[in-house]
Amino acid sequence: MIDISIQIIDREGNTHKVIAPTDMNMNLMVVCKSYGFPVEGICGGMALCASCQVYVNSEIHLASPNEEQQAMLSEAFHVQENSILGCQMHMNSSFEGLIVTLAPE
């Protein structure tokens, strides 16, 4: 089992260091929910809503958003250049040190 350390900045600006497993195919939305962050994930992780939107604040290489994610982000509020849907970020060892900020509700 390989766990990684990531930082989540909540909507009040507080930074939380959390541990995320990489061997369970968890996505960032599930990691946030497991730590009690107010990430809704209304669609259940199907990229059909943007209630798990986060801003990636670190220089970690991420795949470009797929078509479904781009379509959802094009309709979401508070989108920035570094926006991504947390449900589409499956935890892996390359995300060690990842820093994200929860988007406003």
N, C-alpha and C positions, 0 to 999 in steps of 0.2 A: 504494500500500500504506500502510495506517495501522496503526501499532503503538501499543499502549497499555502503560502501566506499571502493574503491580499488585503487591501485597505478599502473600506467602504466609507464614503463621506455622506452622512445623512442630510436630510433637508434643512437641518438647523446649522449645518457646517461642521459638525463634530466628526472626527475621524475615528474609525473603529478598525482595529486589526483583527482579522478573522482567519481561521484555518479552513481550507476547502479541500476535500478529497478529490483525487483525480481518477480513481479507479471505479467510480460508481456511475459514470456518465451523467453527473449532475450538471445542470446549467447554472448560470449566475443567478437567475431568478429564484431557483430553489435554494441556493446557498443563502441569498438574502432573506427569504422567508424563514429558513431554519434558524436564523439568528434574530428573528422578530422584527425585521425592517418592514415598513409599510409598503411593500411591493405587492400589488394585487394579483397580477397574472390572471386576469379575468378569463382569458381564452384557454388557460391551462397549458401555455407554452407552445401554442401552434402558430405564433407570429400573426395572429388575427386581431390583436389590439396593441396598444403601445403602453399599457399600464406597468410594464417592467422596464421602460426606457431608462438607460443610464448614460452618463457621459464618461468616456474613457480618458483619463488624465495622464496616463503614462505612455511611454514610447514602445509599448509591447506591440509586436506585429500581429495584426488581426486580419483575417480574410475579409474581403470586401463584402458588404451586405448583399445577400442574394436578392432575387427579384421580389419575393414576397415581403422581405424585410424592408426593401426600398419603398415598396408601395405603401406599407403601413406607416413608415416614417414620414412619407410625403403628406400624410393626412393627420399626423400627430401634432400636438401642441408642444412648444418649448424645444423644438428640434435645433440642434447645433451640428457643426461639422463633425464633431466627435461622438454623436449619438449612435447608440446601438441598442437593440432589444436584448435584454439580459437572458431571455429564454433561448436565444440563438447562440449564446456563448457557452459552449460545453467546456468544463474545467479540464485543463491539461497542464502538464509541467511547464510549458512555455509561458504560462500566465503567472509564474512566480513573481511577486512584487507588483502585480496589477493594482492600479488605483482607479477607482470609479466613484462618481458622484451620482446619487439618485436624482433623477429629473423631478421637477415639481409635479404635483398631482394634476 
